[in-house]
Amino acid sequence: MASDRDRALFEHYRTEVEAMLAVGRPLAAVERMLERAPLDPDERSGLWLLGWALHEIVGPAEPVELKVVNDGLPDRSVHR
């Protein structure tokens, strides 16, 4: 069973993979980052697969910035 520290480290690098691809970094940059990451080989492989899969979805054609929509619907009220 992985320690809390190991899980936190894995989550940190998972978030890093997602963030790098979301801002348009190439998959090669993600690979270089993972090569230097202090992770178990299986964890590194899993994150590489995640990056490869996300790279297919979030590519250069996907916009990263949010755009304001004029005349959009107002935010819904949240009742608890």
C-alpha positions as CSV (number, residue, x, y, z in Angstrom):
1,M,0.0,0.0,0.0
2,A,1.4,3.4,-1.0
3,S,2.1,5.9,1.7
4,D,0.3,9.3,1.9
5,R,3.6,10.9,0.7
6,D,3.7,8.6,-2.3
7,R,0.1,9.3,-3.2
8,A,0.6,13.1,-2.8
9,L,3.7,12.9,-5.1
10,F,1.8,11.0,-7.7
11,E,-1.2,13.4,-7.6
12,H,1.2,16.3,-7.9
13,Y,2.7,14.9,-11.1
14,R,-0.7,13.9,-12.4
15,T,-1.9,17.5,-12.0
16,E,1.3,18.7,-13.7
17,V,0.7,16.4,-16.7
18,E,-2.9,17.7,-17.1
19,A,-1.8,21.4,-16.6
20,M,1.1,21.1,-19.2
21,L,-1.2,19.7,-21.8
22,A,-4.0,22.2,-21.0
23,V,-1.8,25.1,-21.8
24,G,-0.5,23.6,-25.0
25,R,2.8,22.1,-24.0
26,P,3.9,19.3,-26.4
27,L,3.8,15.7,-25.3
28,A,7.6,15.6,-25.6
29,A,7.8,18.2,-22.8
30,V,5.6,16.1,-20.6
31,E,7.8,13.1,-21.3
32,R,10.9,15.0,-20.3
33,M,9.3,16.2,-17.1
34,L,8.2,12.6,-16.2
35,E,11.7,11.2,-16.9
36,R,13.1,13.4,-14.1
37,A,10.2,12.8,-11.7
38,P,11.0,10.8,-8.6
39,L,8.3,8.2,-9.3
40,D,8.1,4.5,-9.4
41,P,8.4,3.1,-13.0
42,D,4.8,1.9,-13.0
43,E,3.6,5.3,-11.8
44,R,5.7,7.0,-14.5
45,S,4.2,4.7,-17.1
46,G,0.7,5.4,-15.9
47,L,1.2,9.1,-16.1
48,W,2.8,8.8,-19.6
49,L,-0.3,6.9,-20.7
50,L,-2.5,9.6,-19.2
51,G,-0.6,12.3,-21.0
52,W,-0.8,10.4,-24.3
53,A,-4.5,10.0,-23.9
54,L,-5.1,13.6,-23.0
55,H,-2.9,14.8,-25.8
56,E,-5.3,13.2,-28.2
57,I,-8.2,15.1,-26.6
58,V,-6.6,18.4,-25.7
59,G,-4.5,19.4,-28.7
60,P,-3.4,22.7,-30.3
61,A,-6.9,23.1,-31.8
62,E,-8.6,23.2,-28.4
63,P,-8.9,26.7,-26.9
64,V,-7.5,27.2,-23.4
65,E,-8.9,30.6,-22.6
66,L,-12.4,31.2,-21.4
67,K,-14.6,33.6,-23.4
68,V,-17.3,35.9,-22.1
69,V,-20.7,35.0,-23.6
70,N,-22.9,38.1,-23.9
71,D,-26.6,37.6,-23.1
72,G,-25.9,34.2,-21.5
73,L,-28.0,32.7,-18.9
74,P,-27.6,34.0,-15.3
75,D,-25.9,31.8,-12.7
76,R,-28.4,29.6,-10.9
77,S,-29.1,30.1,-7.3
78,V,-27.9,27.3,-5.0
79,H,-30.3,26.4,-2.2
80,R,-29.1,24.2,0.6
